[in-house]
Amino acid sequence: MTPITIIPIAALAVVLLWFYSTYVSIVRKRNKVKESLSGIDVQLKKRHDLIPNILEIAKKFMEHEKGLLEAVTRLRTQAISLEQATDAKSVTERLQTEGLLQEQMGKLMVSVESYPELKSNQNMVQAQQSYNEVEEQLAAARRYYNSSVRVLDDSIDIFPVSMVASMVGVQKFPYFEATAEDKKEVNASDHL
Amino acid sequence: MDTVAQDNLPEFVEREPYEQGFTKFYNDSIKPQLGGLESSRMLLRAKHNKRLMICIPLAVLLFCAGIYLESLSSGGDAILFKMCIFIGFLLFGWAYSPVFKYKSQVKNQILPIICSFFGNLTYFEHGTQPKTEVEKAGIFPKYSGMQSEDLIRGTYEGVALEMQELKLTRGSGKNKKNVFKGVIFIAEFNKKFAGRTYIKKDMGKFSNWLESLTNDLEKVELEDPEFEEMFEVFSTNQIEARFILTTSFMERIKRLSELKVNSGDSRSTSASEQFAEIIANQGFSSYIKKIYGVRCSFVENKMYISINMSYNLFEASSINKTLLDIEDIHIFLAQMNSFFEIIKILKLNEKITLQA
């Protein structure tokens, strides 16, 4: 083999090696995003499991909040149906549904304050404590998910890695963002 | 022994906010003992000086004798010289034993009172930290020998805590070296966790990468760029690490660098005075960052903090310095308060989340 033949072969080998290592890196980052999504799933499942118990206790006292209780039930059912979503579009819809569910649960928890008997009910207190714990874990899981998405986005946004990403079909994932309701300013007089 | 007259004993002047209310403790528990301690100091100082007057000439004699005997002997390992040096060390140990006794008296009579002022806390001069706790913390280098002193244990504002001065060594004989000297601080955390999370000082990309090769932990990248600049976080559980390190908790850990302790007027030349001066000018965590930095870990339901320090805390001033200016008491209060400030800043005394 002469140098004239060795050099192009070596160059091709380097390019192939780079391509393979980039491909492995992208796939690892994508799998990290999926892993982080499953972390959210675990917490969402816990939340879904807690909600019926909370609704059962609340129903006995909150006769005038029927609309709110029904909204929570409907959103919970919708969220459970989207639990198996893995593609980017379905994940977006799922995250939106979970955001709405969280919003309605927030309203429910605030409404509990208006019912002294319910507020002091031992079962309700325990249910609220469990729910708060799950929400904190969920917030942590979402942060991890967003962090994984950022790492993936950082790599597939930059050329030439973006070229490899598009060749192997790795797409961006959506960030978990606050809902429009969450972003609105809170007016204390609305709650007093 | 003659006790210093009660009329000659100083009054305690509260100089700092954390000293508020200490006057009563001082008047009730420390002042009655101060006269006796001061008299004891004078006696022990006299004993120490007398022994030094015997020791120094003897030591010089031994040194010369060692050299002379060695020159006469045919062996090449200087055994006789080493024996003379060893005897010299024993002599100095005997000469300085009144100094150690004095320092121990001050510690054992004053520190327990200061501890009880801050909370339901107990002081043990020679209490030992169980090896299991040091190993569970996971923030100390590998070691083969451990020495500890000045253990404080109990509750402060409802938080169960322990803190102790620790010295870890590795190797033996000529190869023995210090791998850690400082304080271990253990506090019950207000959340329970299943995994292990570690916060270490950011030592730069290359050092961080090297460290990551030696363990099975994952690097946790957090949203706060300032926090990321200062610390590196590793964990067995990415979600749990973020569960612990909420954005507000990260802010609190950063706030440790703003912690300031005013030690008041510093006039002595003791090592504790140097500490006080640095703290007054630069703040507690600036001091510890200046030396080596802080490491934290979260294991089971406890937070472990290791703080490297080059010298001892809670040490009485020189035996030649009078106790009656009560500067030592101000310094002990300042040093102890610095550690309890950690609990307030990190809000470990607030139950943020109730467990499911």
Interface residues (C-beta under 8 A of the other chain):
Chain A: S36 G39 Q129 S130 N132 E133 V134 E136 Q137 A139 A140 A141 R143 Y144 S147 V151
Chain B: E221 L222 E223 Q238 I239 E240 A241 R242 F243 T246 T353 L354 Q355 A356
